[in-house]
Amino acid sequence: MFISIDPETKTASIQEPEVLTAFHIESPELNEDVVASIIGNGAEAAEDAHVLVNFEWITRNVEGKVSSNWKKDFSEMVQYATSKGWVNESETHLKAHFKID
């Protein structure tokens, strides 16, 4: 799963929501503050080319695009991410890195 950023239209969308083995941002804009602003909904710039993305924003943006098992699988992804330190302290945001080709 990844977030696609279009800086021209200032929109963010989730792509490949069923792929829960990775989570990143693909964007021509690499400024964390700008990308967090485009995602909105409580997204926060983080250090070292990362953005913290609200779980609720993620789940809301995959509605109708995923299987009935998705929420359980996403919860398992979050548990794994938590064990790696990729979830904020209040456990509301998941850390996404910029994928740079």
Backbone as a chain_set.jsonl record, in Angstrom:
{"seq": "MFISIDPETKTASIQEPEVLTAFHIESPELNEDVVASIIGNGAEAAEDAHVLVNFEWITRNVEGKVSSNWKKDFSEMVQYATSKGWVNESETHLKAHFKID", "coords": {"N": [[0.855, -1.166, 0.0], [0.496, 2.204, -0.791], [0.8, 5.792, -0.6], [-0.162, 8.058, -2.952], [0.869, 11.131, -4.099], [-0.28, 14.095, -5.528], [1.022, 16.974, -6.281], [0.2, 19.145, -7.846], [-2.64, 19.16, -7.953], [-3.016, 19.027, -5.328], [-3.734, 16.637, -3.95], [-4.154, 13.488, -2.282], [-3.967, 9.986, -2.5], [-4.733, 6.565, -1.805], [-3.008, 3.806, -2.995], [-2.915, 0.447, -4.223], [-4.159, -0.912, -1.931], [-4.49, -3.464, -0.813], [-1.999, -4.539, -0.496], [-0.208, -5.148, 2.106], [2.346, -5.315, 3.079], [4.088, -3.313, 2.904], [4.499, 0.231, 3.301], [4.423, 3.351, 2.046], [5.231, 6.61, 0.633], [4.677, 7.994, -2.508], [5.81, 10.569, -4.365], [6.371, 13.539, -6.263], [6.973, 15.75, -4.842], [9.029, 16.288, -2.158], [9.077, 17.415, 0.328], [8.429, 17.105, 3.674], [6.615, 18.607, 5.267], [4.953, 19.837, 3.355], [3.837, 17.599, 2.047], [2.512, 16.345, 4.22], [0.631, 18.325, 4.692], [-0.864, 18.169, 2.318], [-1.931, 15.578, 2.547], [-3.355, 15.933, 4.91], [-5.894, 15.782, 7.512], [-4.773, 15.357, 10.081], [-2.24, 14.422, 9.508], [1.285, 14.379, 10.004], [4.431, 15.945, 9.68], [7.459, 14.174, 9.881], [10.746, 13.254, 11.046], [13.626, 12.797, 8.862], [12.659, 12.312, 6.114], [9.986, 11.285, 6.395], [6.467, 10.834, 7.001], [3.855, 11.041, 9.321], [0.891, 9.291, 9.262], [-2.544, 9.391, 9.776], [-4.385, 6.693, 11.143], [-7.188, 6.545, 10.837], [-7.638, 8.117, 8.551], [-6.427, 6.514, 6.642], [-8.018, 4.12, 6.734], [-10.508, 5.173, 6.051], [-10.041, 5.988, 3.436], [-9.746, 3.656, 2.019], [-12.119, 2.381, 1.976], [-14.58, 0.363, 0.477], [-12.82, -0.522, -1.428], [-11.412, -2.698, -0.674], [-10.972, -6.094, 0.606], [-13.066, -8.106, 2.798], [-11.442, -9.036, 4.823], [-9.57, -7.113, 5.21], [-9.414, -5.169, 7.349], [-8.625, -6.701, 9.566], [-6.183, -7.676, 8.609], [-4.861, -5.234, 8.24], [-4.718, -4.387, 10.876], [-2.915, -6.276, 11.874], [-0.686, -5.501, 10.408], [-0.247, -2.995, 11.553], [0.371, -3.774, 14.175], [2.818, -5.064, 13.726], [4.277, -2.877, 12.697], [4.264, -1.256, 14.949], [5.912, -2.724, 16.645], [8.317, -2.202, 15.438], [8.713, 0.445, 15.846], [7.405, 2.233, 14.2], [5.047, 3.521, 14.615], [3.258, 6.162, 16.112], [3.493, 7.452, 19.543], [0.92, 7.678, 20.728], [-0.42, 5.837, 19.313], [-1.931, 6.342, 16.949], [-1.113, 7.076, 14.466], [0.636, 6.067, 11.549], [3.919, 5.613, 10.402], [5.173, 6.729, 7.355], [7.49, 6.364, 4.731], [9.296, 8.21, 2.219], [9.339, 6.98, -1.003], [11.958, 6.819, -3.092], [12.956, 6.802, -6.318]], "CA": [[0.0, 0.0, 0.0], [1.245, 3.45, -0.758], [0.054, 7.029, -0.809], [0.264, 8.799, -4.135], [0.67, 12.569, -3.909], [-0.268, 14.938, -6.719], [1.183, 18.337, -5.761], [-0.52, 20.132, -8.663], [-4.041, 19.216, -7.523], [-2.981, 18.954, -3.861], [-4.528, 15.481, -3.539], [-3.47, 12.27, -1.849], [-4.826, 8.81, -2.633], [-4.083, 5.3, -1.464], [-2.878, 2.862, -4.101], [-2.603, -0.932, -3.836], [-4.491, -1.04, -0.508], [-4.422, -4.856, -0.342], [-0.587, -4.9, -0.258], [0.053, -4.666, 3.464], [3.714, -5.648, 3.462], [4.875, -2.087, 2.763], [3.718, 1.463, 3.382], [5.304, 4.462, 1.71], [4.668, 7.734, -0.11], [5.279, 8.293, -3.803], [5.495, 11.966, -4.613], [7.444, 14.378, -6.793], [7.24, 16.715, -3.773], [9.688, 15.543, -1.09], [9.059, 18.18, 1.572], [7.526, 16.443, 4.611], [5.548, 19.52, 5.687], [4.024, 20.017, 2.231], [3.116, 16.339, 1.841], [1.593, 16.198, 5.356], [-0.45, 19.275, 4.449], [-1.709, 17.634, 1.243], [-2.683, 14.451, 3.107], [-4.292, 16.522, 5.86], [-6.494, 14.866, 8.481], [-3.88, 15.064, 11.193], [-0.908, 13.95, 9.095], [2.34, 15.206, 10.589], [5.791, 15.756, 9.187], [8.372, 13.514, 10.811], [12.148, 13.423, 10.656], [14.265, 11.908, 7.892], [11.816, 11.976, 4.953], [8.841, 10.487, 6.815], [5.243, 11.523, 7.391], [2.956, 10.236, 10.146], [-0.425, 9.314, 8.623], [-3.601, 8.973, 10.686], [-5.028, 5.417, 10.813], [-8.56, 6.786, 10.38], [-7.571, 8.583, 7.165], [-6.122, 5.34, 5.822], [-9.182, 3.235, 6.632], [-11.576, 5.883, 5.33], [-9.69, 6.088, 2.02], [-9.767, 2.349, 1.349], [-13.484, 1.85, 2.027], [-15.128, -0.048, -0.8], [-11.747, -0.936, -2.336], [-10.662, -3.79, -0.056], [-11.721, -7.286, 0.986], [-13.618, -8.115, 4.158], [-10.357, -9.348, 5.761], [-8.589, -6.037, 5.21], [-9.24, -4.533, 8.663], [-7.829, -7.614, 10.389], [-4.827, -7.666, 8.057], [-4.282, -3.925, 8.534], [-4.406, -4.401, 12.31], [-1.676, -7.043, 12.015], [0.377, -4.643, 9.883], [0.001, -1.966, 12.568], [1.076, -4.431, 15.28], [4.207, -5.238, 13.297], [4.876, -1.546, 12.62], [4.453, -0.81, 16.329], [7.095, -3.419, 17.177], [9.496, -1.628, 14.787], [8.793, 1.869, 16.168], [6.862, 2.995, 13.081], [3.745, 4.043, 15.025], [3.491, 7.196, 17.131], [3.268, 7.047, 20.934], [-0.507, 7.551, 21.031], [-0.906, 4.745, 18.459], [-2.962, 6.849, 16.044], [-0.496, 7.395, 13.184], [1.622, 5.141, 10.992], [4.996, 6.333, 9.736], [5.398, 6.394, 5.932], [8.709, 6.956, 4.181], [9.242, 8.575, 0.801], [10.024, 6.065, -1.922], [12.692, 7.614, -4.071], [13.506, 5.914, -7.368]], "C": [[0.897, 1.222, 0.0], [0.317, 4.62, -0.992], [0.673, 7.743, -1.994], [-0.11, 10.264, -3.927], [0.726, 13.265, -5.265], [-0.181, 16.384, -6.236], [0.429, 19.388, -6.556], [-1.964, 20.287, -8.206], [-4.17, 19.183, -6.007], [-3.894, 17.836, -3.342], [-3.621, 14.317, -3.166], [-4.451, 11.117, -1.988], [-4.026, 7.559, -2.29], [-4.146, 4.383, -2.677], [-2.496, 1.491, -3.534], [-2.921, -1.19, -2.354], [-4.416, -2.46, 0.039], [-2.988, -5.308, -0.059], [-0.175, -4.31, 1.093], [1.434, -5.072, 3.982], [4.638, -4.446, 3.332], [3.939, -0.894, 2.875], [4.667, 2.621, 3.127], [4.528, 5.539, 0.955], [5.422, 7.861, -1.419], [4.827, 9.688, -4.196], [6.666, 12.678, -5.281], [7.857, 15.455, -5.786], [7.822, 15.944, -2.595], [9.754, 16.292, 0.236], [8.002, 17.578, 2.497], [6.349, 17.326, 5.022], [4.5, 19.699, 4.582], [3.191, 18.757, 2.032], [2.123, 16.093, 2.98], [0.393, 17.12, 5.183], [-1.401, 18.766, 3.369], [-2.541, 16.461, 1.757], [-3.732, 14.972, 4.079], [-4.74, 15.523, 6.91], [-5.543, 14.431, 9.586], [-2.534, 14.492, 10.803], [0.134, 14.928, 9.621], [3.674, 14.905, 9.922], [6.613, 15.106, 10.283], [9.793, 13.673, 10.274], [12.536, 12.455, 9.543], [13.349, 11.408, 6.784], [10.702, 10.998, 5.305], [7.659, 11.399, 7.133], [4.42, 10.554, 8.228], [1.535, 10.418, 9.617], [-1.449, 8.696, 9.578], [-4.243, 7.668, 10.218], [-6.427, 5.628, 10.237], [-8.588, 7.267, 8.933], [-7.32, 7.404, 6.234], [-7.379, 4.494, 5.636], [-10.331, 3.89, 5.87], [-11.304, 5.9, 3.821], [-9.591, 4.75, 1.297], [-11.16, 1.729, 1.337], [-13.992, 1.55, 0.628], [-14.097, -0.544, -1.804], [-11.021, -2.186, -1.842], [-11.586, -4.943, 0.334], [-12.216, -7.179, 2.433], [-12.55, -8.425, 5.211], [-9.392, -8.187, 5.961], [-8.352, -5.445, 6.599], [-8.407, -5.401, 9.595], [-6.379, -7.604, 9.912], [-4.117, -6.34, 8.334], [-3.888, -3.847, 10.002], [-3.115, -5.169, 12.572], [-0.48, -6.244, 11.499], [0.753, -3.59, 10.92], [0.738, -2.564, 13.763], [2.554, -4.616, 14.937], [4.93, -3.889, 13.276], [5.154, -0.992, 14.018], [5.714, -1.444, 16.918], [8.394, -2.86, 16.596], [9.67, -0.14, 15.097], [8.245, 2.768, 15.067], [5.454, 3.522, 13.347], [4.012, 5.067, 16.121], [3.101, 6.7, 18.524], [1.803, 6.856, 21.28], [-1.191, 6.499, 20.163], [-2.084, 5.164, 17.586], [-2.443, 7.075, 14.635], [0.581, 6.371, 12.823], [2.651, 5.94, 10.204], [5.166, 5.813, 8.308], [6.671, 7.086, 5.472], [8.473, 7.323, 2.719], [9.987, 7.517, 0.004], [10.664, 6.914, -2.999], [13.341, 6.652, -5.057], [14.831, 6.389, -7.857]], "O": [[1.914, 1.273, 0.691], [-0.792, 4.472, -1.505], [1.877, 7.998, -2.03], [-1.256, 10.59, -3.618], [1.653, 13.056, -6.048], [-1.188, 16.962, -5.827], [0.053, 20.422, -6.004], [-2.463, 21.405, -8.084], [-5.268, 19.294, -5.46], [-4.704, 18.04, -2.439], [-2.499, 14.18, -3.654], [-5.625, 11.246, -1.64], [-2.808, 7.51, -2.463], [-5.196, 4.21, -3.297], [-1.838, 1.396, -2.498], [-2.052, -1.637, -1.606], [-4.291, -2.64, 1.251], [-2.785, -6.355, 0.556], [0.16, -3.13, 1.198], [1.649, -5.159, 5.191], [5.832, -4.542, 3.616], [2.746, -0.991, 2.585], [5.603, 2.849, 3.894], [3.337, 5.397, 0.678], [6.653, 7.839, -1.443], [3.635, 9.96, -4.34], [7.82, 12.454, -4.915], [8.957, 16.002, -5.868], [7.173, 15.034, -2.079], [10.422, 15.843, 1.167], [6.82, 17.542, 2.153], [5.217, 16.851, 5.115], [3.3, 19.709, 4.856], [1.974, 18.837, 1.865], [0.996, 15.669, 2.723], [-0.735, 16.739, 5.492], [-2.617, 18.916, 3.495], [-3.725, 16.356, 1.439], [-4.871, 14.506, 4.074], [-4.054, 14.535, 7.171], [-5.521, 13.263, 9.973], [-1.753, 14.112, 11.675], [-0.095, 16.137, 9.678], [3.997, 13.751, 9.639], [6.482, 15.44, 11.461], [9.995, 14.174, 9.168], [11.876, 11.442, 9.313], [13.272, 10.203, 6.541], [10.494, 10.006, 4.608], [7.826, 12.567, 7.483], [4.301, 9.378, 7.884], [1.033, 11.538, 9.529], [-1.234, 7.61, 10.116], [-4.605, 7.535, 9.049], [-6.81, 4.972, 9.268], [-9.466, 6.869, 8.167], [-7.926, 7.305, 5.167], [-7.76, 4.187, 4.507], [-11.044, 3.22, 5.124], [-12.238, 5.835, 3.022], [-9.372, 4.717, 0.086], [-11.359, 0.665, 0.751], [-13.857, 2.364, -0.286], [-14.455, -0.943, -2.912], [-10.116, -2.681, -2.513], [-12.807, -4.794, 0.387], [-11.828, -6.279, 3.177], [-12.74, -8.102, 6.383], [-8.491, -8.269, 6.796], [-7.203, -5.24, 6.988], [-7.57, -4.886, 10.337], [-5.456, -7.532, 10.723], [-2.922, -6.319, 8.628], [-2.837, -3.299, 10.335], [-2.308, -4.755, 13.404], [0.606, -6.298, 12.077], [1.935, -3.324, 11.141], [1.638, -1.928, 14.31], [3.43, -4.354, 15.762], [6.05, -3.768, 13.773], [6.171, -0.334, 14.237], [6.488, -0.778, 17.606], [9.458, -3.024, 17.193], [10.649, 0.474, 14.671], [8.589, 3.948, 15.008], [4.75, 3.922, 12.42], [4.888, 4.866, 16.963], [2.459, 5.659, 18.665], [1.469, 5.958, 22.052], [-2.4, 6.293, 20.267], [-3.089, 4.461, 17.487], [-3.23, 7.248, 13.704], [1.323, 5.886, 13.677], [2.3, 6.833, 9.434], [5.287, 4.609, 8.085], [6.901, 8.254, 5.786], [7.562, 6.804, 2.073], [11.137, 7.198, 0.307], [9.983, 7.637, -3.726], [14.157, 5.808, -4.688], [15.427, 5.762, -8.733]]}, "num_chains": 1, "name": "protein.A"}
